[in-house]
Amino acid sequence: MADSHASSSSSLSSSLFPEFNSTVQAKALNATRSAAGLPADISFHRSMDPELAEDLDAFSSRVLSLTNNILALIATADPSQSNRRKGKGKLQSQDDVVDDFHSLVVDSMDQLLERTDMCLDEFLGRNKAPQVAINYDPRKPPKKNPTPRGQLDAAVQHASNLAKPQLAFKHPIINSDEPWYPALAHKFNAQVPLGHIYRDSDAEDIVNHPYRYEITHIAYPQRMFLPAEPIPPTPFESTSATWVATPDALDAMLDALRGAPEIAIDLEHNSYRSYAGIVCLMQISTRTQDWIVDTLALRAELATGALNEVFTDPAVVKVLHGAESDIVWLQQDFNLYIVNLFDTFHASKLLEFPRHGLVNLLEMYCDFVPDKRYQLADWRIRPLPEDMLQYARSDTHFLLFIYDNLRNALLDRAVSRAQSQSRSPSPPPPRSSAPPEQALIRQALARSQETALRVYEKEAYDTDRGGGSGGWDTLARKWNKGALVATAETPHGAETLQRAVYRCVHAWRDEAARADDESTRYVLPNHYLFQLAERPPADMAALLQMFPSVPPVVRRRAKELLEAIRACLQRYVKKAPDPPPPPPPVEKETRTEVDGDEAVVGAKVPVSGGADLWSIAPTRVAGKSALFGAALAAKAPAVALSATTSALFGTKGKGPSELTSRFQEVVARIHSALVIIPSMPVAQAEPAGAADPAEGTGEPAHGMQVEVPYVPAAQRATKHAAATVVDDSIVVVGQAKQKKRKRAKTEGDAAADEPAGAKKAARKEKAEAEEGAGEPFDFSAVPNILDDVPNGEDMRVKKKKKGKQGKEKEKSFYGDFPAPPKAHSDVKSGNQSHTFK
């Protein structure tokens, strides 16, 4: 049967293929059903029946042979599969089938069937060109254009020795804060007169846009909403751009642009060597030709607005990528406006691409990778190097082809979204007048309209608040300088001084940049601006020392910068607030008691003032002293000796009002700190005999040490106590109250039989008698610390007993030095927690 099928398959025709296909599927289904009915222990039956084993081996060989034939056929149809199976041999046994069946057979069959399905769709005309076109040719590997690595040459990135082209402009650049207005001599493609916009005061933001009405009331061409086959660009390598640097070349380019249905536009800008920035190049491309316009040489011709004839024509589609800055630059330098703008950046956002840069779109649709290094090149260089010309040309050469693909993708995405919404159970969104397939492309055009309505406005320098993109407060917040922002603390201090210098230097930099038509970054980089605010220079040497390489403008205007910083510091010192006035004088009177008499130690001493601090106030003192006797008052000088003048406080006798304001606060603090402390009350134990007339008679102070006068050792007289010491009494020296020693009871004590109350009264009387019997301690008989030669026996110091550790230390080899530290490997004292017994 298999041979008959093989012979029939060899003579298979298109008319017999349906019958053959159904027969093969039926046979495959029967074989699958029979294989599923085989028992699980087929190996046991194979060992018991030799004939079954031979049949299984023969059938397995046929299956392996058929599989190897299919793999060979796949290898001839797809060269990549032959490379994959290179060096792998054929399927030989059951182990090969188990290991490689899925990877070799199943995957290869799936790829073969997919290719067959694609070929059938292409033959029947069911497939369409992919929306994301990729130039793939299976016969040759894709061409790679890797981006060069490394940085640009310094002469290309910043041409420092290049003469400024602004000096050759017919109309000089004005960098004042005056508002800017468009200077259109004629309004091309006008739907309303030119003066209509200026008389319209309903909205303030439309005053400076003469084409606002034309942009918002545009009738787009119908071809923009119909799918069309993308038109591939001309070969980039075999074509070149036309350099436009003369008025005649500009007119020729304008004649060619009038008949183009779509044009691509791009600009190259320089903002490092100009205050507001200047446009250096303009690239324009049609389907067949590219132009590069030297806007530095044709600035005056372009400023007349001659290109507005094409740029504002609603029938011509203007394709730009990321046109927010380009729209403003065209207005600022050339009075040019765009009507019917299609921004490919907004289209890529609506299509939800992972990346939206022009470089990514060029790589995706055109398989072209531009040199990204020239994005930051100095486009004022003339003549331009060939690499820079090719990079500038590539920005617009492929842009119209990208526009075609994005427009088709927007139309297809809108159709698929409308179909999915119609099938969903949720209520459909409100329908608009436009067809559903135009929804996304109209959203892209609406966003492009908002970009085209942008207006160029000069941003004034806000000196007080520092707002705006170039304000000092904005810059301080961007660099996270909290002490320099507008919300910093305003009291006089270090932070406010830094902020004052920072604002001064920032204003000087802005003024110098306007005068020389340079960017603020070129005049003085931002990090130097903060360094000058934190450490203001004192002289020219300190100023120039702060720069490793002095910027050219600072080198030329260093004297102006230093004078501006000094003037700021002088203004800051003059505005410094005066110190607070001293508090009014407060009279204080301190009284004390000396020997029972009240004495005025300081009478009405003012806290703040001038000469009263050094003058002698009337003072009442005691007539006698317990320590020095009555001779103190007689020896006191009657007149205080003082200098007539003072280097700190001026001439003696001047009041506080005549002192300088700088020292008033110091004098007030000194007077407020003066406190007259009364002497310590004297208290003595009353002697048994007559009182000494020179000694005081006051009551002893409770809780205070008795004051004893000092007597030299040679004049001391030892008083022998004549009192008899009782055996059962203890005299405690140096204590005001002696404690009674407890006496042990004896068996023969007669008082043991007395009642408890009588015993308590008797003990109290005995204690009082013992306390009264004690004789006052003679302090003059014992040595004290004021003696020159203390008594050795009484001042004896008990030495500490040295233990074994101390003796071992004395015998140590190191002598008085401590023992060396133990090594980490030494055994430490263990079992501190007594865990182990």
Protein Blocks (a to p, Z undefined) as FASTA:
>chain_A
ZZmmmmmmmmpcfklmmmmmmmmmmmmmmmmmmmmmpcfklmlmmmmmmklmmmmmmmmm
mmmmmmmmmmmmmmmmmmklmmmmgoiaccfbfmlmmmmmmmmmmmmmmmmmmmmmmmmm
mmnopaccdfbdcdddfkbccddddddedjddfklmmcfkbccfklmpmbdcdfbfbdcd
dddfbdghifbdfklmmmpckbmklmmmmklmmmmmcccdfklmpccdddddddfklpcc
dddfbfklmmmmmmmmmmpcbdcddddddfklcfkopafbdcdddfkbccdddfklmmmm
mmnommmmmmmmmkbccddehjllmmmmmmmmnopacehiadfklmmmmnopabfcfklm
mmmmnopacdfklmmpcfkbccddfklmmmmmmmmmmmmmmmmmmmmmmmmmmmmmmmmm
mmpmbdcddddfbdfklmmmmmmmmmmmmmmmpccddddddfknopajkbmklmmmmnop
aklmmkbcfbdcfklmmmmmmmmmmmmmmmmmmmnopafklmpcfklmmmmmmmccfblk
lmmmmpmbacfklmmmmmmmmmmmmmmmmmmmmmpccdddddddddddddddeehiacdf
bgciafbdcklmmmccdddddfbdfklojmlmmmpcfbdcddfbdfklopehiafklpcf
klmmmmmmmmmmpccdddddddddddfbdcdfkbccbdcdehiacddddddfklpccddd
fbdcdfkbccdehiabdcdddddddfklmklmpcfklmmmmmmmmmmmmmmmpccddfkl
pccfkbmbdcfklmpccdddddfklmmmmmpmnlmaccddddfkbccdehklomaZZ
